[in-house]
Amino acid sequence: MFRLAIEKLEHGWTDLAITLGDQNLLCIFEYTPNDALYELLLSAYRAARNLDSAVIFHDGPETMYYALDCISDGLCKITVGLHSMELPVKHYVRAVLRMFDTYLHTHSKDEYVAAWRHSFPLELLVKVRKAYKALD
């Protein structure tokens, strides 16, 4: 099972829960120097196009690496720190979309901007939805 969830988003920090099989990870990171939530969404778009991605989560001076490798058509490998798992690309893209949809179910786009200090990635979200539908 692969799952992503924004547990908390406030003051430019987020708590991101990641489930990789039987491993439950909590990544706490800040909004600078990169917009890691945007980059997660971009990784879903890239995965749908069979392209690899990497995201770096910054927690002050500490960093955690999140990598997505497309290992064959329709299959990818997620690596977070020392943990990894393989899953279908379609499941990965769906999990990223579900993360944003769940957040938007209880919060507005304006709340996202205020809490995360980055614009809401609406244009990319639309592209990812189209790419997900094309995976059928």
C-alpha distance (Angstrom), angle and dihedral (degrees) to the residues before:
residue distance angle dihedral
M1 . . .
F2 3.78 . .
R3 3.78 121.2 .
L4 3.80 137.6 165.9
A5 3.79 124.1 -167.4
I6 3.78 134.1 172.6
E7 3.80 99.5 -133.8
K8 3.79 95.7 178.2
L9 3.79 134.5 1.4
E10 3.79 118.4 -177.1
H11 3.80 143.1 128.1
G12 3.81 92.2 7.1
W13 3.81 94.2 -54.0
T14 3.78 130.7 103.3
D15 3.77 136.2 -166.3
L16 3.80 107.0 -147.2
A17 3.80 118.2 -168.6
I18 3.79 114.2 -151.7
T19 3.79 123.9 -172.6
L20 3.80 115.0 -163.6
G21 3.78 107.1 179.1
D22 3.81 105.0 -62.9
Q23 3.84 93.6 -12.5
N24 3.80 118.2 98.0
L25 3.78 113.8 -164.5
L26 3.79 131.1 -177.2
C27 3.79 114.7 -155.7
I28 3.78 115.9 -167.3
F29 3.78 114.0 -167.8
E30 3.78 143.8 154.1
Y31 3.78 133.8 -118.7
T32 3.82 95.0 -110.7
P33 2.95 145.9 110.3
N34 3.83 89.3 7.5
D35 3.80 134.0 17.7
A36 3.81 96.4 -116.7
L37 3.82 94.7 179.1
Y38 3.81 90.0 55.8
E39 3.80 89.0 47.0
L40 3.83 90.9 52.5
L41 3.79 88.9 53.7
L42 3.80 89.8 46.6
S43 3.82 89.4 51.7
A44 3.82 88.8 58.3
Y45 3.79 90.6 51.7
R46 3.79 91.0 47.8
A47 3.82 92.1 47.0
A48 3.80 90.0 54.6
R49 3.80 86.0 56.3
N50 3.84 91.7 47.4
L51 3.84 93.2 -109.3
D52 3.82 127.4 136.9
S53 3.81 123.1 -120.5
A54 3.78 141.2 -171.6
V55 3.79 131.5 -161.2
I56 3.79 127.4 -170.9
F57 3.80 118.2 -149.8
H58 3.83 112.0 -152.7
D59 3.79 120.7 -153.0
G60 3.77 100.2 175.0
P61 3.81 106.0 -70.8
E62 3.83 92.2 -12.9
T63 3.79 121.2 88.7
M64 3.78 135.1 -168.2
Y65 3.79 123.0 -161.6
Y66 3.79 123.0 -137.4
A67 3.78 115.1 -170.8
L68 3.77 133.1 -177.0
D69 3.79 116.8 -164.1
C70 3.79 121.2 -173.1
I71 3.78 100.1 -142.3
S72 3.81 97.8 176.8
D73 3.76 138.5 -9.5
G74 3.78 104.6 -61.4
L75 3.84 97.4 4.2
C76 3.79 129.5 90.8
K77 3.79 139.2 177.2
I78 3.80 121.5 -136.5
T79 3.80 118.2 -156.8
V80 3.80 122.1 -172.9
G81 3.77 113.5 177.1
L82 3.81 105.2 -51.3
H83 3.82 95.3 -18.9
S84 3.80 126.8 88.0
M85 3.79 143.4 165.5
E86 3.79 139.7 177.9
L87 3.78 123.0 -125.9
P88 3.80 141.0 155.9
V89 3.79 113.7 -78.5
K90 3.80 89.6 -126.0
H91 3.83 90.4 59.2
Y92 3.80 90.6 49.2
V93 3.80 94.2 50.5
R94 3.82 90.8 45.8
A95 3.83 91.0 51.6
V96 3.81 92.3 52.4
L97 3.81 91.8 47.7
R98 3.79 90.2 47.4
M99 3.83 89.9 52.9
F100 3.81 91.5 56.5
D101 3.83 93.8 40.3
T102 3.80 91.9 51.4
Y103 3.78 91.3 50.2
L104 3.81 91.7 48.4
H105 3.79 90.6 49.2
T106 3.82 89.7 69.6
H107 3.81 102.8 22.0
S108 3.79 136.6 46.2
K109 3.78 127.0 -123.9
D110 3.81 87.8 -110.6
E111 3.81 90.1 55.5
Y112 3.81 88.8 51.0
V113 3.82 90.7 53.0
A114 3.81 92.7 46.7
A115 3.80 93.7 46.7
W116 3.81 99.1 39.7
R117 3.83 100.1 32.4
H118 3.81 92.0 -136.6
S119 3.78 128.9 96.4
F120 3.78 117.5 -95.5
P121 3.85 109.3 -98.2
L122 3.81 95.8 -129.4
E123 3.82 96.0 146.7
L124 3.80 92.4 51.6
L125 3.81 91.3 44.0
V126 3.82 89.3 57.1
K127 3.82 90.3 49.3
V128 3.81 91.6 50.1
R129 3.82 91.2 50.5
K130 3.81 90.3 52.6
A131 3.81 91.5 46.8
Y132 3.82 90.1 49.7
K133 3.80 91.8 52.7
A134 3.80 89.8 49.2
L135 3.84 89.8 57.8
D136 3.82 90.8 72.1
